[in-house]
Amino acid sequence: TLWFWSTQRTPSVTSVSVPGHGMLKGVSVETTVGSDRRTVIQFLGVPYARPPIGMLRFEAAQPADWRGTSASFRPSCVQPGDGESSGSSEDCLYLNVFTPAARVGPSSCHQGCCTCDTFLEILLDEGRVPVLVFFFNPSANESPGLLDGSALAATGNIVVVTASYRTAALGFLSTGASGLSGNYGLTDQEAVLRWVNAHISLMGGDNSRVTVGAEQGGADILSLHLLSRPAPLFQRMMLMVSSGPVSLPATSWWRHLLAEHKGKQPLPCLLTCTGGTGV
């Protein structure tokens, strides 16, 4: 089965209130998967930690300090080989949330705008859904929208979170001394998971059913969280490396996941049920 999808922004805007930070703005997007059209709410460019620049360079991720944010993709983290480009930046600790909102429409919105209370009421009525957190750093020459989780959220009825984290020297440089201890990228990933644990319920996600995923070198890094003490803030893990059963670029894997399970076990069950394929 070959899947095609596209996203188109609609005028509807919705917001949720994040305790300690203020209103988080989202955008309602119509997603086309084959001949089916569904609605997804996108919350883009959400700071999950303070910018790791200046005195915070080569430091563990620090709690975010923000008061509201707009819906727009932010640059990915700098990687080896990136030149001067607006596509990557040291100020890169942001995540994107894609949540299904099939029942958000004119009947529950006023003049094209859904209030926070209305949006939350809709989500609570339908129940919280599983969460997929995917760590991904596109290179500077790739589109910031390369990994759009809208189609996967709509098709699988899950909340999809994509997040950037520090890599290479900026993420792992260490001298073995306390002043330059390394593993800053791991602390970024942990900060994402703490944000998800604290706030994803506001967007319809179930923080007790979280699957994390990454590919290639990112999968190697992510696997280290299996050694976390205390227990990690996720329940399942998907590692996509060359020796695994699925070795595809992230966008190809996105299509693979959509096509492979069409007409089979529901995607939320694959991410959370006993006997599913998650690690």
ZAMARGU-4260 file (C-alpha; in steps of 0.2 Angstrom, whole numbers, plus 5000, padded with zeros to 4 digits):
<rodrens>
0) 5000/5000/5000 | 5007/5017/4995 | 5002/5031/5007 | 5002/5050/5003 | 4998/5064/5015
5) 4998/5082/5016 | 4994/5095/5028 | 4985/5112/5026 | 4982/5125/5039 | 4965/5130/5043
10) 4960/5147/5052 | 4956/5138/5069 | 4968/5142/5083 | 4967/5134/5100 | 4977/5136/5116
15) 4981/5127/5132 | 4986/5134/5148 | 5003/5127/5154 | 5005/5129/5173 | 5020/5141/5177
20) 5022/5147/5160 | 5005/5154/5152 | 4996/5150/5136 | 5003/5139/5123 | 4996/5143/5106
25) 4992/5129/5094 | 4986/5128/5076 | 4972/5117/5069 | 4978/5108/5053 | 4968/5097/5041
30) 4978/5082/5037 | 4975/5071/5021 | 4980/5053/5022 | 4975/5044/5006 | 4957/5050/5003
35) 4953/5053/5022 | 4954/5070/5030 | 4956/5073/5048 | 4960/5087/5060 | 4976/5088/5070
40) 4981/5102/5083 | 5000/5107/5081 | 5009/5115/5095 | 5026/5120/5087 | 5042/5127/5094
45) 5038/5123/5112 | 5053/5127/5124 | 5057/5112/5135 | 5073/5119/5142 | 5082/5136/5143
50) 5093/5140/5127 | 5110/5131/5130 | 5121/5146/5125 | 5133/5157/5134 | 5136/5151/5152
55) 5124/5137/5149 | 5134/5129/5135 | 5142/5113/5140 | 5129/5112/5155 | 5115/5100/5158
60) 5098/5105/5152 | 5090/5119/5163 | 5071/5121/5166 | 5063/5132/5153 | 5058/5149/5157
65) 5045/5156/5145 | 5028/5165/5145 | 5018/5159/5130 | 5024/5154/5113 | 5018/5154/5095
70) 5016/5140/5082 | 5031/5139/5072 | 5045/5127/5069 | 5062/5131/5077 | 5079/5127/5071
75) 5086/5110/5074 | 5102/5108/5085 | 5119/5110/5076 | 5127/5095/5069 | 5144/5091/5062
80) 5145/5098/5044 | 5132/5111/5047 | 5138/5128/5040 | 5130/5145/5044 | 5112/5142/5041
85) 5095/5147/5049 | 5091/5128/5048 | 5101/5124/5064 | 5106/5134/5079 | 5113/5131/5097
90) 5097/5138/5103 | 5088/5122/5098 | 5079/5114/5114 | 5062/5114/5107 | 5048/5101/5104
95) 5033/5100/5093 | 5017/5091/5098 | 5004/5084/5086 | 4988/5079/5094 | 4972/5072/5085
100) 4957/5082/5087 | 4944/5074/5076 | 4929/5082/5086 | 4936/5100/5085 | 4925/5109/5073
105) 4912/5123/5071 | 4900/5115/5084 | 4913/5117/5097 | 4922/5133/5091 | 4916/5151/5091
110) 4920/5161/5076 | 4934/5149/5071 | 4943/5149/5088 | 4942/5135/5100 | 4945/5141/5118
115) 4956/5131/5130 | 4942/5125/5140 | 4932/5119/5125 | 4948/5110/5118 | 4951/5101/5135
120) 4933/5096/5137 | 4934/5088/5120 | 4950/5078/5124 | 4943/5073/5141 | 4927/5066/5133
125) 4937/5055/5121 | 4950/5049/5134 | 4968/5051/5134 | 4978/5042/5120 | 4996/5035/5119
130) 5011/5046/5116 | 5026/5043/5104 | 5041/5054/5108 | 5053/5054/5093 | 5070/5062/5095
135) 5076/5069/5078 | 5089/5081/5072 | 5088/5085/5053 | 5103/5093/5046 | 5103/5111/5041
140) 5100/5108/5023 | 5084/5099/5026 | 5067/5107/5028 | 5062/5110/5046 | 5045/5102/5042
145) 5053/5086/5037 | 5046/5076/5051 | 5028/5081/5052 | 5019/5070/5065 | 5002/5076/5059
150) 4998/5061/5048 | 5004/5048/5061 | 4994/5057/5075 | 4978/5057/5064 | 4980/5039/5058
155) 4986/5031/5074 | 4975/5041/5086 | 4990/5045/5096 | 4999/5061/5102 | 5016/5063/5093
160) 5030/5073/5100 | 5046/5077/5090 | 5061/5085/5099 | 5079/5091/5095 | 5093/5088/5107
165) 5112/5093/5107 | 5124/5081/5098 | 5142/5079/5095 | 5154/5090/5105 | 5140/5102/5110
170) 5130/5087/5117 | 5144/5075/5123 | 5161/5084/5125 | 5169/5079/5141 | 5187/5081/5149
175) 5182/5068/5163 | 5183/5083/5175 | 5168/5090/5184 | 5169/5106/5175 | 5165/5097/5158
180) 5156/5081/5162 | 5148/5078/5145 | 5131/5069/5142 | 5122/5086/5139 | 5112/5078/5125
185) 5106/5065/5137 | 5100/5078/5149 | 5091/5086/5135 | 5081/5070/5131 | 5077/5068/5149
190) 5071/5086/5150 | 5059/5082/5135 | 5053/5066/5145 | 5050/5077/5160 | 5040/5090/5150
195) 5030/5076/5143 | 5027/5068/5160 | 5021/5085/5167 | 5011/5092/5152 | 5006/5080/5139
200) 4989/5077/5147 | 4984/5095/5143 | 4985/5090/5125 | 4976/5073/5126 | 4991/5062/5129
205) 4992/5048/5142 | 5009/5050/5152 | 5008/5032/5158 | 5009/5026/5140 | 5024/5034/5132
210) 5035/5026/5119 | 5051/5034/5114 | 5060/5032/5097 | 5075/5037/5087 | 5085/5031/5072
215) 5103/5027/5069 | 5116/5036/5080 | 5101/5044/5089 | 5095/5026/5093 | 5112/5022/5101
220) 5110/5037/5112 | 5092/5034/5117 | 5096/5016/5122 | 5106/5023/5137 | 5090/5028/5145
225) 5086/5010/5148 | 5100/5011/5162 | 5091/5026/5170 | 5090/5026/5189 | 5076/5029/5195
230) 5065/5021/5182 | 5064/5031/5165 | 5049/5041/5161 | 5043/5030/5147 | 5036/5013/5145
235) 5042/5007/5128 | 5056/5011/5116 | 5059/5009/5097 | 5077/5009/5092 | 5079/5009/5073
240) 5097/5005/5068 | 5106/4996/5054 | 5105/4979/5063 | 5087/4980/5067 | 5072/4974/5057
245) 5067/4991/5051 | 5082/5002/5044 | 5074/5017/5036 | 5077/5036/5036 | 5065/5044/5048
250) 5052/5050/5035 | 5052/5033/5026 | 5050/5024/5043 | 5035/5036/5046 | 5027/5029/5030
255) 5032/5012/5034 | 5023/5013/5051 | 5007/5020/5043 | 5007/5007/5029 | 5012/4992/5039
260) 4998/4992/5051 | 4984/4998/5040 | 4969/4986/5043 | 4979/4977/5057 | 4981/4980/5076
265) 4977/4999/5080 | 4993/5009/5082 | 4989/5014/5100 | 4989/4995/5104 | 5005/4993/5095
270) 5013/5006/5107 | 5005/5000/5123 | 4996/4983/5123 | 5004/4967/5129 | 5011/4957/5114
275) 5014/4973/5104 | 5030/4976/5094 | 5038/4989/5105 | 5054/4986/5114
</rodrens>
